[in-house]
Amino acid sequence: MEVCLQARRVVISLIVVFTAVILMGAGAQTQTDKSQSKLEGKSFVEKIPNTLISFEMIEVPAGEIKLAGDKEPQKIKSFYIGKTELEWQPYDIWAYRMDLPEKERAADTEAKSRPSKPYGTPDRGYGHDGYPALGIPLHAAKEYCKWLSAKTGHKYRLPTEAEWEYIARAGTSPTPLAPDKLKDYAWFESNSEEKSQPVAKKKPNAWGLYDTMGNVSEWAIRPDGTGITCGGSWRDKADEVSPGARKEYNEEWQSSDPQSPKSKWWLSDGDHVGLRLVCDKE
């Protein structure tokens, strides 16, 4: 009888220890998900904590670039950038407060730092899962980067104008591609069917990045802190889609927005404007 009791105690002790190890491991995994202390390698997959949503970031080598109008080349430090334009799924988590407990979501506790409810369907019916987020103003793009940085423990931001053109050229000539070659790499007016297309369906550039030109134009930050969209979009003609293509914010991108002032969270008529994330090395 005593032997049986001792055996039970041993079994129970082993179960307790085993359970504790599992819980400790789970806790360690959660901490790893929230903040990886060091980023290494040619790429990494960022998983948004407590979700099944992830995206891939590609390492960009250090170098230099001379933009139109520059007297001297600008030096570029190595960084990570999104393999594709930011898709709807990781943007939805933030925009629709899907990371918040139901009570906080219902109470709208983060109304000032999260998007207001959009008019109509943000994706315009073009497609959602696997498609680039679009209709994104500069303010919303910056706020998303702040949220993602806090959520993951990594420093996310928008690229500078020089960084953006650097990754779009990918070590090649800044000369725009002829339409017959451009169609292999980009969605533009004559091949887009008048809407955005799923990411990564065309060929990647020399650094493994997709849709750096066309599909949706992407926000970048100028030296004075203002934003500029780069690369051209599915709306543009072939000769307007290139690493050097630029368009500043236009009031027509919000012409049907009934609010005054216009929404800082959605571009009612900017269905060609998106973003690509940069992550600084630590």
Contacts in CASP RR format, 6 or more apart in sequence:
PFRMAT RR
TARGET T0000
AUTHOR 0000-0000-0000
METHOD contacts of the structure
MODEL  1
MEVCLQARRVVISLIVVFTAVILMGAGAQTQTDKSQSKLEGKSFVEKIPN
TLISFEMIEVPAGEIKLAGDKEPQKIKSFYIGKTELEWQPYDIWAYRMDL
PEKERAADTEAKSRPSKPYGTPDRGYGHDGYPALGIPLHAAKEYCKWLSA
KTGHKYRLPTEAEWEYIARAGTSPTPLAPDKLKDYAWFESNSEEKSQPVA
KKKPNAWGLYDTMGNVSEWAIRPDGTGITCGGSWRDKADEVSPGARKEYN
EEWQSSDPQSPKSKWWLSDGDHVGLRLVCDKE
30 49 0 8 1.000
33 47 0 8 1.000
33 49 0 8 1.000
33 50 0 8 1.000
34 49 0 8 1.000
34 151 0 8 1.000
34 152 0 8 1.000
34 153 0 8 1.000
35 152 0 8 1.000
35 153 0 8 1.000
35 154 0 8 1.000
36 44 0 8 1.000
36 152 0 8 1.000
36 153 0 8 1.000
36 154 0 8 1.000
37 282 0 8 1.000
38 282 0 8 1.000
39 80 0 8 1.000
39 154 0 8 1.000
39 279 0 8 1.000
39 281 0 8 1.000
39 282 0 8 1.000
41 59 0 8 1.000
42 58 0 8 1.000
42 59 0 8 1.000
43 56 0 8 1.000
43 57 0 8 1.000
43 58 0 8 1.000
43 59 0 8 1.000
43 80 0 8 1.000
43 83 0 8 1.000
44 56 0 8 1.000
44 57 0 8 1.000
44 80 0 8 1.000
45 54 0 8 1.000
45 55 0 8 1.000
45 56 0 8 1.000
45 57 0 8 1.000
46 54 0 8 1.000
46 55 0 8 1.000
46 56 0 8 1.000
46 57 0 8 1.000
46 152 0 8 1.000
46 154 0 8 1.000
46 279 0 8 1.000
47 53 0 8 1.000
47 54 0 8 1.000
48 54 0 8 1.000
48 90 0 8 1.000
48 93 0 8 1.000
48 99 0 8 1.000
48 148 0 8 1.000
48 151 0 8 1.000
48 152 0 8 1.000
49 151 0 8 1.000
49 152 0 8 1.000
50 99 0 8 1.000
51 93 0 8 1.000
51 98 0 8 1.000
51 99 0 8 1.000
53 89 0 8 1.000
53 90 0 8 1.000
53 93 0 8 1.000
54 90 0 8 1.000
55 82 0 8 1.000
55 83 0 8 1.000
55 84 0 8 1.000
55 86 0 8 1.000
55 87 0 8 1.000
55 90 0 8 1.000
55 277 0 8 1.000
56 82 0 8 1.000
56 83 0 8 1.000
56 84 0 8 1.000
57 80 0 8 1.000
57 81 0 8 1.000
57 82 0 8 1.000
57 83 0 8 1.000
57 277 0 8 1.000
57 279 0 8 1.000
58 80 0 8 1.000
58 81 0 8 1.000
58 82 0 8 1.000
58 83 0 8 1.000
58 207 0 8 1.000
58 208 0 8 1.000
58 209 0 8 1.000
59 78 0 8 1.000
59 79 0 8 1.000
59 80 0 8 1.000
60 76 0 8 1.000
60 78 0 8 1.000
60 79 0 8 1.000
60 80 0 8 1.000
60 81 0 8 1.000
60 163 0 8 1.000
60 166 0 8 1.000
60 167 0 8 1.000
60 207 0 8 1.000
61 78 0 8 1.000
61 207 0 8 1.000
62 75 0 8 1.000
62 76 0 8 1.000
62 77 0 8 1.000
62 78 0 8 1.000
63 75 0 8 1.000
63 76 0 8 1.000
63 166 0 8 1.000
64 73 0 8 1.000
64 74 0 8 1.000
64 75 0 8 1.000
64 76 0 8 1.000
65 73 0 8 1.000
65 74 0 8 1.000
65 76 0 8 1.000
65 162 0 8 1.000
65 165 0 8 1.000
65 166 0 8 1.000
65 169 0 8 1.000
66 72 0 8 1.000
66 73 0 8 1.000
66 74 0 8 1.000
67 74 0 8 1.000
67 161 0 8 1.000
67 162 0 8 1.000
67 165 0 8 1.000
68 244 0 8 1.000
74 162 0 8 1.000
76 162 0 8 1.000
76 163 0 8 1.000
76 166 0 8 1.000
77 281 0 8 1.000
78 281 0 8 1.000
79 163 0 8 1.000
79 278 0 8 1.000
79 279 0 8 1.000
79 280 0 8 1.000
79 281 0 8 1.000
80 278 0 8 1.000
80 279 0 8 1.000
80 280 0 8 1.000
80 281 0 8 1.000
81 159 0 8 1.000
81 163 0 8 1.000
81 167 0 8 1.000
81 209 0 8 1.000
81 276 0 8 1.000
81 277 0 8 1.000
81 278 0 8 1.000
81 279 0 8 1.000
82 209 0 8 1.000
82 276 0 8 1.000
82 277 0 8 1.000
82 278 0 8 1.000
82 279 0 8 1.000
83 200 0 8 1.000
83 208 0 8 1.000
83 209 0 8 1.000
83 210 0 8 1.000
84 132 0 8 1.000
84 199 0 8 1.000
84 200 0 8 1.000
84 209 0 8 1.000
84 210 0 8 1.000
84 211 0 8 1.000
84 276 0 8 1.000
85 132 0 8 1.000
85 133 0 8 1.000
85 199 0 8 1.000
85 210 0 8 1.000
85 211 0 8 1.000
85 215 0 8 1.000
85 216 0 8 1.000
85 218 0 8 1.000
85 274 0 8 1.000
85 275 0 8 1.000
85 276 0 8 1.000
86 132 0 8 1.000
86 133 0 8 1.000
86 144 0 8 1.000
86 274 0 8 1.000
86 275 0 8 1.000
86 276 0 8 1.000
86 277 0 8 1.000
87 129 0 8 1.000
87 130 0 8 1.000
87 131 0 8 1.000
87 132 0 8 1.000
87 133 0 8 1.000
87 199 0 8 1.000
88 122 0 8 1.000
88 123 0 8 1.000
88 128 0 8 1.000
88 129 0 8 1.000
88 130 0 8 1.000
88 131 0 8 1.000
88 132 0 8 1.000
88 133 0 8 1.000
89 129 0 8 1.000
89 130 0 8 1.000
90 148 0 8 1.000
91 133 0 8 1.000
91 136 0 8 1.000
91 144 0 8 1.000
92 98 0 8 1.000
93 99 0 8 1.000
94 114 0 8 1.000
94 115 0 8 1.000
94 144 0 8 1.000
94 147 0 8 1.000
94 148 0 8 1.000
95 114 0 8 1.000
95 115 0 8 1.000
95 122 0 8 1.000
97 104 0 8 1.000
97 105 0 8 1.000
97 110 0 8 1.000
97 114 0 8 1.000
98 105 0 8 1.000
99 151 0 8 1.000
100 109 0 8 1.000
100 110 0 8 1.000
104 110 0 8 1.000
113 143 0 8 1.000
113 147 0 8 1.000
114 143 0 8 1.000
115 140 0 8 1.000
115 265 0 8 1.000
115 266 0 8 1.000
116 263 0 8 1.000
116 265 0 8 1.000
116 266 0 8 1.000
118 265 0 8 1.000
118 266 0 8 1.000
119 257 0 8 1.000
119 258 0 8 1.000
119 266 0 8 1.000
119 268 0 8 1.000
122 133 0 8 1.000
122 134 0 8 1.000
122 135 0 8 1.000
122 266 0 8 1.000
123 131 0 8 1.000
123 134 0 8 1.000
124 134 0 8 1.000
124 195 0 8 1.000
124 271 0 8 1.000
125 195 0 8 1.000
126 134 0 8 1.000
126 195 0 8 1.000
126 196 0 8 1.000
126 271 0 8 1.000
127 196 0 8 1.000
127 198 0 8 1.000
130 198 0 8 1.000
130 199 0 8 1.000
131 196 0 8 1.000
131 197 0 8 1.000
131 198 0 8 1.000
131 199 0 8 1.000
132 196 0 8 1.000
132 199 0 8 1.000
132 211 0 8 1.000
132 215 0 8 1.000
132 216 0 8 1.000
132 274 0 8 1.000
133 216 0 8 1.000
133 274 0 8 1.000
133 275 0 8 1.000
134 196 0 8 1.000
134 216 0 8 1.000
134 270 0 8 1.000
134 271 0 8 1.000
134 272 0 8 1.000
134 273 0 8 1.000
134 274 0 8 1.000
135 253 0 8 1.000
135 266 0 8 1.000
135 267 0 8 1.000
135 270 0 8 1.000
135 271 0 8 1.000
135 272 0 8 1.000
135 273 0 8 1.000
135 274 0 8 1.000
136 144 0 8 1.000
136 219 0 8 1.000
136 266 0 8 1.000
136 267 0 8 1.000
136 273 0 8 1.000
136 274 0 8 1.000
136 275 0 8 1.000
137 249 0 8 1.000
137 263 0 8 1.000
137 264 0 8 1.000
137 265 0 8 1.000
137 266 0 8 1.000
137 267 0 8 1.000
137 273 0 8 1.000
138 219 0 8 1.000
138 227 0 8 1.000
138 249 0 8 1.000
139 264 0 8 1.000
139 265 0 8 1.000
140 264 0 8 1.000
140 265 0 8 1.000
140 266 0 8 1.000
141 158 0 8 1.000
141 219 0 8 1.000
141 274 0 8 1.000
141 275 0 8 1.000
142 157 0 8 1.000
142 158 0 8 1.000
144 275 0 8 1.000
145 156 0 8 1.000
145 157 0 8 1.000
145 158 0 8 1.000
145 277 0 8 1.000
148 154 0 8 1.000
148 156 0 8 1.000
148 277 0 8 1.000
149 155 0 8 1.000
149 156 0 8 1.000
149 157 0 8 1.000
154 279 0 8 1.000
154 280 0 8 1.000
154 282 0 8 1.000
155 279 0 8 1.000
155 280 0 8 1.000
155 282 0 8 1.000
156 277 0 8 1.000
156 278 0 8 1.000
156 279 0 8 1.000
157 277 0 8 1.000
157 278 0 8 1.000
157 279 0 8 1.000
157 280 0 8 1.000
158 219 0 8 1.000
158 220 0 8 1.000
158 221 0 8 1.000
158 275 0 8 1.000
158 277 0 8 1.000
158 278 0 8 1.000
159 167 0 8 1.000
159 218 0 8 1.000
159 220 0 8 1.000
159 221 0 8 1.000
159 276 0 8 1.000
159 278 0 8 1.000
160 220 0 8 1.000
160 221 0 8 1.000
160 222 0 8 1.000
160 223 0 8 1.000
161 220 0 8 1.000
161 221 0 8 1.000
161 222 0 8 1.000
161 223 0 8 1.000
161 228 0 8 1.000
161 230 0 8 1.000
163 220 0 8 1.000
163 278 0 8 1.000
164 218 0 8 1.000
164 220 0 8 1.000
164 230 0 8 1.000
164 276 0 8 1.000
165 174 0 8 1.000
165 230 0 8 1.000
165 243 0 8 1.000
165 244 0 8 1.000
167 207 0 8 1.000
167 209 0 8 1.000
167 212 0 8 1.000
168 205 0 8 1.000
168 212 0 8 1.000
168 213 0 8 1.000
168 230 0 8 1.000
168 231 0 8 1.000
168 243 0 8 1.000
168 244 0 8 1.000
169 243 0 8 1.000
170 205 0 8 1.000
170 206 0 8 1.000
170 207 0 8 1.000
170 208 0 8 1.000
170 209 0 8 1.000
170 212 0 8 1.000
171 206 0 8 1.000
171 207 0 8 1.000
172 205 0 8 1.000
172 206 0 8 1.000
174 242 0 8 1.000
174 243 0 8 1.000
174 244 0 8 1.000
176 182 0 8 1.000
176 239 0 8 1.000
176 241 0 8 1.000
176 242 0 8 1.000
176 243 0 8 1.000
176 244 0 8 1.000
177 185 0 8 1.000
177 242 0 8 1.000
179 190 0 8 1.000
179 238 0 8 1.000
182 188 0 8 1.000
182 213 0 8 1.000
182 238 0 8 1.000
182 241 0 8 1.000
183 190 0 8 1.000
183 191 0 8 1.000
184 202 0 8 1.000
184 203 0 8 1.000
185 202 0 8 1.000
185 203 0 8 1.000
185 205 0 8 1.000
185 213 0 8 1.000
186 202 0 8 1.000
186 211 0 8 1.000
186 213 0 8 1.000
186 214 0 8 1.000
186 215 0 8 1.000
186 241 0 8 1.000
187 196 0 8 1.000
187 197 0 8 1.000
187 202 0 8 1.000
187 211 0 8 1.000
187 214 0 8 1.000
187 215 0 8 1.000
187 234 0 8 1.000
188 214 0 8 1.000
188 232 0 8 1.000
188 233 0 8 1.000
188 234 0 8 1.000
188 236 0 8 1.000
188 237 0 8 1.000
188 238 0 8 1.000
188 240 0 8 1.000
188 241 0 8 1.000
189 234 0 8 1.000
189 235 0 8 1.000
189 236 0 8 1.000
189 237 0 8 1.000
189 238 0 8 1.000
190 237 0 8 1.000
190 238 0 8 1.000
192 215 0 8 1.000
192 234 0 8 1.000
192 235 0 8 1.000
194 234 0 8 1.000
195 234 0 8 1.000
195 271 0 8 1.000
196 215 0 8 1.000
196 216 0 8 1.000
196 233 0 8 1.000
196 234 0 8 1.000
196 271 0 8 1.000
196 272 0 8 1.000
197 215 0 8 1.000
197 234 0 8 1.000
199 210 0 8 1.000
199 211 0 8 1.000
199 215 0 8 1.000
200 210 0 8 1.000
200 211 0 8 1.000
202 210 0 8 1.000
202 211 0 8 1.000
204 210 0 8 1.000
205 212 0 8 1.000
212 218 0 8 1.000
212 231 0 8 1.000
212 243 0 8 1.000
212 276 0 8 1.000
213 231 0 8 1.000
213 232 0 8 1.000
213 241 0 8 1.000
213 242 0 8 1.000
213 243 0 8 1.000
213 245 0 8 1.000
214 231 0 8 1.000
214 232 0 8 1.000
214 233 0 8 1.000
214 234 0 8 1.000
214 236 0 8 1.000
214 241 0 8 1.000
215 233 0 8 1.000
215 234 0 8 1.000
216 233 0 8 1.000
216 234 0 8 1.000
216 272 0 8 1.000
216 273 0 8 1.000
216 274 0 8 1.000
217 229 0 8 1.000
217 230 0 8 1.000
217 231 0 8 1.000
217 232 0 8 1.000
217 233 0 8 1.000
217 245 0 8 1.000
217 247 0 8 1.000
217 272 0 8 1.000
217 273 0 8 1.000
217 274 0 8 1.000
218 229 0 8 1.000
218 230 0 8 1.000
218 231 0 8 1.000
218 274 0 8 1.000
218 275 0 8 1.000
218 276 0 8 1.000
219 227 0 8 1.000
219 228 0 8 1.000
219 229 0 8 1.000
219 230 0 8 1.000
219 273 0 8 1.000
219 274 0 8 1.000
219 275 0 8 1.000
220 227 0 8 1.000
220 228 0 8 1.000
220 229 0 8 1.000
220 230 0 8 1.000
221 227 0 8 1.000
221 228 0 8 1.000
222 228 0 8 1.000
227 248 0 8 1.000
227 249 0 8 1.000
228 246 0 8 1.000
228 247 0 8 1.000
228 248 0 8 1.000
229 246 0 8 1.000
229 247 0 8 1.000
229 248 0 8 1.000
229 249 0 8 1.000
229 273 0 8 1.000
229 274 0 8 1.000
230 243 0 8 1.000
230 244 0 8 1.000
230 245 0 8 1.000
230 246 0 8 1.000
231 241 0 8 1.000
231 242 0 8 1.000
231 243 0 8 1.000
231 244 0 8 1.000
231 245 0 8 1.000
231 246 0 8 1.000
232 240 0 8 1.000
232 241 0 8 1.000
232 242 0 8 1.000
232 245 0 8 1.000
232 247 0 8 1.000
232 272 0 8 1.000
233 241 0 8 1.000
233 272 0 8 1.000
233 273 0 8 1.000
234 272 0 8 1.000
235 272 0 8 1.000
236 245 0 8 1.000
236 272 0 8 1.000
251 262 0 8 1.000
252 269 0 8 1.000
253 267 0 8 1.000
253 268 0 8 1.000
253 269 0 8 1.000
253 270 0 8 1.000
253 273 0 8 1.000
254 262 0 8 1.000
254 263 0 8 1.000
254 267 0 8 1.000
254 268 0 8 1.000
254 269 0 8 1.000
254 270 0 8 1.000
255 268 0 8 1.000
255 269 0 8 1.000
256 268 0 8 1.000
256 269 0 8 1.000
257 263 0 8 1.000
257 266 0 8 1.000
257 268 0 8 1.000
257 269 0 8 1.000
262 268 0 8 1.000
267 273 0 8 1.000
END
